[in-house]
């Protein structure tokens, strides 16, 4: 077909996908072949939202097998997955191989895991060095991240307001697993935040997790160099994950990689016992 020929003629069929996290991984490239490739950025009853480039949004239909109620949820796409589309770009043909899958236990009597995001390279666990600081909660986050196949990075915000940083880091020694990088920083300070750039370069996808008020929006703003996320202006009735625009879910970064921010990420809890009375510092 003309489209397939065009993709072969095109010197670089994947150039538009790199700002939304395409890694040029040999297995991915082989599986994609000459097909149209898109990244999943949302899931609805009426289909999936995908992007073929930064800022794109199109609604597509899943393969019939994904709609069967008893199907294995891991065989269906989640946010962050790469899929191939038919030539018209209206239907998903196949799910491409995944690198990592972030999931959490779902509530309810039938224990099942809820899939949150796929193909995440780094999970930045963001924790404020104020009343938010809770070593046990950090430990739970790190366990979830490590079981996903993604790499955790611990970001301690509000370090400029913390008088006893050495004590805090000592308190973390018990929860730090071997080799997890830890960055105490001021999330408003662009020079501090540069320490994280190596995790956010081209072809990388990162997510931020942490409790509300830990500084995730501030950190995102500093990484973007803009006030794009408009800190503290989400009204209660708007905060149900009704994202209408792509950039709220998949945010291309000036560092070359992208941040994925799904409604599910904000509930990445292992259990309901995340309150601050539990192991508060």
N, C-alpha and C positions, 0 to 999 in steps of 0.2 A: 504494500500500500504506500501511498505518497507519504503518509506520516512516518511509517517505519523507515522508508528510504531517507526521509529528512533527518531522522534521528541518527542514522548511520553517517550521513554526510556531515552532520553537525560535528564540529571538532570536539565538543564536550557536552554530551547530553545531560550531564548531572550538575552543570554549573549553577542552575537555578535552585537546586536542592541543597547546596552546601550551606547557605545562610540559615536554613531551617534544620541543620544538623546532619546532613548526609556525610558519611565518613569515608566513602570510597573503599570500604572494606571489600576485599576480593570476593568473598562469598556473596555479599549483597549484590555487587556488580554482576556477578555471574547469574544469580537468581533473577535479577531484573531483566537481563537480556536487552531486547530492543523495545520493551513495553513502556507505556506511560507509567511513571512512578509518582506516588503522592504520599504525604504523611498524614496520619489520622490526627485530627485536632478536636474531635467531639463525637459523641454517640447519642442518638436520639431514638425514639420509637420508630420514627419514619426513615431511619437510615443513619449514615455516618457523615460527618463533615470532614473534608480533607483539604490540604493545601498542596499545590504544585510549586509554589514559590512563596517568598515572604510577602505577607499581606493578602494572599489568596484565600478564598473560602468557597468550596462547592459542596453541595449535598449529593451523595452517591448512595447507591443501593448495595447491600451486602449479598454475597452468594447465598443461595437458598439454604445450604447446610448450616449457616450461622443462625438462622431464624428458628431452628428446631429447639423446642424448650429443653430437651434433655441433653443437648450437645455439650461437649466439654468447653467451658468458657475460655480455657487457654488456647483453643484453636481459633477463637474469634479475635478480631483486632481490638486494641485499646488505644487510648491517646498515646502518641509517640511511635506507634507502629508504622512501618513502611508497607505499602500495598501497591499492587499493580492494578491499573484500570483498563477497561476496554477502550477501543479507539475513540469512541465518542466521549469518553470521560464520564460516563453515567453509572457504571457498575464496577464494583470491586471484583477482580478476577482471583487474586491470590494474596496471601499474607507472606511477606518476605521474612527470611530468618531473623530472629531477634537476638540482641546481645544481652539484655538484662530485663527483668520483669519485677516491678515493685508491686507488692500486694500486702493486704492486711486482712486479719480475720474479720468476717462480717458478723454483725449482730444477729441474734436469733437462735432458735434451738437447734437448727440444722447447721452444724459448723461447716461453713464453706468460706473460701477465701475470695476477697474482692480484689480484682485486678485494678491497679491504679494507673500505671504508666509503664511503657516499654522503651527499650533502647536509651536508657539513661546512663551516662558515663559516670557522673559524680552527683552525689546528693549532699548539698550543703546543709548541715544541721545547724540552724541558727538559734542561738540562745543568748539572752541578755544577761550582763553581769550586774543584775539588780535583783529585785524580788523574783524575777523569772528563773534565776539560776537554780537548777535542780539536777544534781548528778545522776539520780536514778532514772529520771525521764530521759536524760541524754543517753544513758546506757540502753534504754529500750529502743530509742530511735536507731542507735548504732547497730543493734541486733537485727532490726527489720531491714536496714539498708544492706548489711553484709550478707543477709540471706538472699538478697535480690540479684546479686551479681554486679551491682553498681558499687562504686567506691565512695565511702563516706569521707567528708571533710568537715571538721568541727569549727564553726565560726562563732567566736564569743564577742558579741557586740557590746557597746557602751563601755569599752575598756578604759576610755578616758575618764569615766566617772567612778572607776573602781580603785579604791585606795590600797587594797590588799590582794593584788593580782597573784602574788606568789602563793598565798594561802589557797586561793581559788584553784590554781593549777595543781597544787598538792592534793586538794580534795578530788580532783579529776583523775589522779594517778590510778585510783582503784577502778575507775570505769573505762579508762582509755585502753582500747585493745591495741595490740602491737601495730605500730606503723601508721596509726591514723593521724594525719596532720591536724594541728590545732593552731588557729589564728585568732589571737585577741586583737580587736581593732575597733576603731570608731567608724561605724557604717556610713557616716556622713562625709568622711574624709577620703577623697579620691586617691591620695597617695597610699593610705593604709590599705585600701581595697585593691590596689594593684597587686598585692600579694596573691590574690585569687585568680588573676588573669590566666595563669597557665592551665587552670581547670576549665576555662571558658573559651578556648581558642577554636578555630575553624574545625568543623566536623564533630564537635563535642556538644552533647546535650546535658544540661544540668537542671536539677530541681532544688528548690529551697523548702525545707520543712522546719517547723518550730512553732511554738505557741504564738497566739496573737499578741502583738506588742513586743515581740522579740527583736524586731527590726528588719523583717523580710522586705517590706515595701521600701524602707529607707535604703537598704542595700541595693535593691533593684534600681531605684532612682540613680544612685551613685554609679552603678555599673553602666547604666544607659546614658548618664550625663544629662538627664532631663528629669522633669517632674511627671513623667508619663503615668506612673501608677497612682498619683494623687493620694498621698498618704492620709490616712484617717478620714477619708470622706465617704467611705462605703457605708451607706445607710443600712440599718438592719434589714429592711424589706427588700434590699437589692442584693443581699449577700448570699443568695441561694444558688450561686453558680450559674446565673442566667447570662452567660457571656455572649454578647452579640457580635463581637468583633474578634478577628483572629489574634490580634496582638496580645489580648488578655490571656490567651492559652499558650501561644507559641511566640515568644518574644525574641526576635533576632537581636544579638548584642553587637556593639561596635568591636568587641574583642574577636568576633568571627564565629563564635558558637551561638547557641540559643538557650533560653530558659523556658522550661515547660511549667505552666502554672495551672493545674487542673483543680476543679472543686474538690476532688478526692484527696489531693495532696494536703489540703487543709485539715483533713481528718485522719492523718496517718497516725492513728493511735493503736497501740496493741490491745488496750483494754480501756475501761471507763475510769481508771484510777489515776488520771493525770493531774489531779489537783495539787496545789502547791504545798499543802500540809504534809505531803508524802515526800520526805527527804529534802525538804526545802533547805536552802543554805543560809 
